[in-house]
Amino acid sequence: MSTVTTLSTINGVNVEQLGANISAIQGEAGLAKFQFRATNTWINGGHNRTTIKEFYGVGKEDTTRTEPFVLDADEPPVLLGEDHGANPVEFVLHALASCLTTSMVYHAAARGIKIDSIESRLEGDLDLRGFLGISPDVRPGYKNLKVNFTVKSDATSETLQEMTKYSPVFDIVTNPVPVAISVNSQNDN
Amino acid sequence: MSTVTTLSTINGVNVEQLGANISAIQGEAGLAKFQFRATNTWINGGHNRTTIKEFYGVGKEDTTRTEPFVLDADEPPVLLGEDHGANPVEFVLHALASCLTTSMVYHAAARGIKIDSIESRLEGDLDLRGFLGISPDVRPGYKNLKVNFTVKSDATSETLQEMTKYSPVFDIVTNPVPVAISVNSQNDN
């Protein structure tokens, strides 16, 4: 390893800071409250754009991000789009993969377990009849998801698998989240 | 409007092709089966990268994408990352926003309803004690999500809201999806 690391960093995670954060939150649960935010603008057809910058956490509004993250979604031609970006359900695969990976990395760091590499491959099966509304018994979303990890680490497969249960996106996908949608339609013709 | 449109395009969606796709799927349900895929590689700490290219749908492997979409996820400094990208739960907001928007656009097009603009703002509340594993009664994922849409369209708010129920990501977030995770840990020290 050519990178310079201090004893307090494992898997690229500052474990002293992680421990300090955990202690602070144990002392004051309100510090654990986060609110993440996004705004999205439709462009045309299946193409739309999300902007992500501000969030609330650790008792205050974050001010460290100077530029927003800008994310384009679209559909491939076979789904009548122009492929300006991955499609929404493909972004779910990215969210799940990245969250499971980070959960392994952080929880391993907290336990003093070094990880050398993590690769994953995801597959999600979806029946378009749900989205199209032509089969009321077919769900619009993924019928099932498979995630295969290959990890180089001193941890056993069982330990790494157990760490994935802390993943927020794994929880969001495998359990119901209440979503309140409001629509304000303005006709200015 | 300065763009040239044909009668068969509404909201940027080719409704003739949409109708043809629906007819084809009604005749042969297997054409509706899609499989989306992603691979992810851990980089360091909270930073990892997803590559998305191939998928299966309409009875065959897609060959239209010549380059993959490459997506970086990371955590902000307050969550011990280096902010190389939005974080996994922020990507869930993007996936949800983009999918709800596309569901409105496509279903409105199928019904002959023109939409002029769609903007949305999303907020998700998350208690970090779930991810940290310090409160077993706190879920790791979002406690709740709010989505506020402002739409310019001839459709009523009620009609647009009804269209969101066809969104695959709305279904994924609000209902359970089975996720099978396998971990192969190799210790080559």
Interface residues (C-beta under 8 A of the other chain):
Chain A: N11 G12 V13 N14 Q17 L18 N21 I22 I25 Q26 A29 A32 K33 F34 Q35 F36 R37 A38 T39 N40 T41 W42 N44 G45 G46 H47 N48 T50 I52 F55 G57 V58 D62 T64 R65 F69 L71 A73 E75 P76 P77 V78 L79 L80 D83 G85 A86 N87 P88 V89 E90 F91 V92 L93 H94 A95 L96 A97 S98 C99 L100 T101 T102 S103 V105 Y106 H107 I115 S117 I118 E119 S120 R121 L122 E123 G124 D125 L126 D127 L128 R129 G130 F131 L132 G133 I134 S135 V138 R139 P140 G141 Y142 K143 N144 L145 K146 V147 N148 F149 T150 V151 K152 S153 D154 A155 T156 S157 T159 L160 Q161 T164 K165 Y166 S167 P168 V169 F170 D171 I172 V173 T174 N175 P176 V177 P178 V179 A180 I181 S182 V183 N184 S185 Q186 N187 D188 N189
Chain B: N11 G12 V13 N14 Q17 L18 N21 I22 I25 Q26 A29 A32 K33 F34 Q35 F36 R37 A38 T39 N40 T41 W42 N44 G45 G46 H47 N48 T50 I52 F55 G57 V58 D62 T64 R65 F69 L71 A73 E75 P76 P77 V78 L79 L80 D83 G85 A86 N87 P88 V89 E90 F91 V92 L93 H94 A95 L96 A97 S98 C99 L100 T101 T102 S103 V105 Y106 H107 I115 S117 I118 E119 S120 R121 L122 E123 G124 D125 L126 D127 L128 R129 G130 F131 L132 G133 I134 S135 V138 R139 P140 G141 Y142 K143 N144 L145 K146 V147 N148 F149 T150 V151 K152 S153 D154 A155 T156 S157 T159 L160 Q161 T164 K165 Y166 S167 P168 V169 F170 D171 I172 V173 T174 N175 P176 V177 P178 V179 A180 I181 S182 V183 N184 S185 Q186 N187 D188 N189
